[in-house]
Amino acid sequence: MGADSDLVRRLTDEVFLAGDLGAIDATVADDFVSHDPPPGFSGDKEGFRGIAGLVVRAFSDRTMDFDDFVETTDGRVVENWAMLGTHTGEAFGIPPSNRKVRVRGMELWRCADGRIVEHWGTVDMSDLFANAQG
């Protein structure tokens, strides 16, 4: 992997898996823009920090599998992933089910000058919603 892939992987490992929200400051640019944040979250760096915090609080014992991790020559990194974790905290208004859930996503990150500057992505939370139904 190249430097941009390493940066995105660091964000994933340190923030989403280890739960170190402080690592956002070392990996994400101050003028970061997320082009499709979930409802209730802004598309800036602080909105991203809020989303990361929600994931960390809502899902314990998180693990991540990568189907694809691709870097282009223009600073873009594509991540196709699946996270498995126990739903132990509220997530998007859904109370904890204490069940294992699988969340899948595909992310496109753009990196420049050693920081992540843009994000596009889609996340499939159907397993989370299905488990909430019992």
C-alpha positions in Angstrom: 0.0 0.0 0.0 1.0 3.6 -0.5 1.1 6.5 1.8 -2.6 7.5 1.2 -3.8 3.9 1.9 -1.6 3.8 5.0 -3.3 7.0 6.2 -6.8 5.7 5.6 -5.9 2.4 7.2 -4.5 4.3 10.2 -7.8 6.2 10.6 -9.7 2.9 10.5 -7.5 1.1 12.9 -6.9 3.8 15.4 -10.3 5.5 15.4 -12.9 3.0 14.5 -11.3 -0.2 15.8 -9.2 1.1 18.8 -11.6 3.9 19.7 -9.0 6.7 19.8 -11.0 9.7 18.7 -7.9 11.9 19.1 -6.3 10.1 16.1 -8.8 12.1 14.0 -6.7 15.2 14.5 -3.6 13.5 13.2 -5.3 12.0 10.1 -8.2 14.3 9.0 -7.7 17.9 7.7 -9.3 20.8 9.5 -11.2 21.7 6.3 -12.4 18.1 5.8 -15.6 17.6 3.9 -17.9 14.6 4.0 -20.2 14.7 1.0 -22.9 12.4 2.4 -22.9 12.4 6.3 -25.7 10.5 8.0 -28.8 12.5 9.1 -28.1 14.6 12.2 -24.3 15.0 11.5 -22.6 17.9 9.8 -20.2 17.2 6.9 -17.2 18.8 8.5 -14.4 17.4 10.8 -16.5 17.7 14.0 -19.5 16.0 12.3 -17.1 13.1 11.4 -15.8 13.0 15.0 -19.4 12.7 16.1 -20.1 9.8 13.8 -16.9 8.0 14.9 -17.8 8.5 18.5 -21.2 7.0 17.9 -19.7 3.9 16.3 -17.2 3.5 19.2 -19.9 3.9 21.9 -22.6 1.8 20.1 -20.5 -1.3 19.1 -18.2 -3.1 21.4 -15.6 -5.7 20.4 -15.4 -4.3 16.8 -13.5 -6.1 14.1 -13.2 -5.2 10.5 -12.7 -7.2 7.3 -11.7 -5.6 4.0 -13.0 -6.9 0.7 -11.1 -4.3 -1.2 -8.6 -1.6 -0.3 -7.6 0.3 -3.5 -5.4 3.4 -3.9 -5.4 5.5 -7.0 -2.6 7.8 -8.2 -4.5 11.0 -7.5 -4.9 10.7 -3.7 -8.0 8.6 -3.6 -8.5 5.5 -1.6 -11.5 3.1 -1.8 -12.3 0.9 1.2 -14.9 -1.9 0.9 -15.4 -3.2 4.4 -17.5 -5.1 6.9 -17.6 -4.4 10.6 -18.7 -7.0 13.1 -19.5 -5.8 16.7 -21.9 -6.2 19.5 -24.6 -3.6 19.6 -24.1 -2.4 23.2 -25.0 1.3 22.9 -27.6 3.4 21.1 -27.0 3.8 17.4 -29.1 6.2 15.3 -32.0 6.1 17.7 -31.9 2.3 18.1 -31.5 1.1 21.7 -28.8 -1.6 22.4 -29.8 -5.1 21.4 -26.7 -6.8 22.8 -26.6 -8.8 19.6 -23.8 -9.2 17.1 -24.4 -7.1 14.1 -22.6 -6.8 10.8 -22.4 -3.4 9.1 -21.0 -3.0 5.6 -19.7 0.0 3.8 -17.9 1.3 0.8 -15.9 4.5 1.3 -14.0 6.8 -1.1 -11.5 9.0 0.7 -9.4 11.8 -0.9 -6.0 12.5 0.7 -3.8 15.5 0.2 -0.7 16.8 2.0 -0.7 13.8 4.5 -4.3 14.3 5.6 -7.8 13.0 4.6 -9.6 16.0 3.0 -12.8 14.5 1.5 -15.1 11.6 1.9 -17.9 9.9 0.0 -19.5 6.7 1.2 -22.5 4.5 1.8 -23.1 2.2 4.7 -25.5 -0.7 4.9 -27.0 -1.0 8.4 -29.8 -3.4 7.6 -28.5 -6.0 10.0 -28.6 -3.3 12.8 -32.2 -2.5 12.0 -33.2 -6.1 11.6 -31.7 -7.0 15.1 -33.6 -4.0 16.6 -36.9 -5.7 15.5 -36.0 -8.8 17.6 
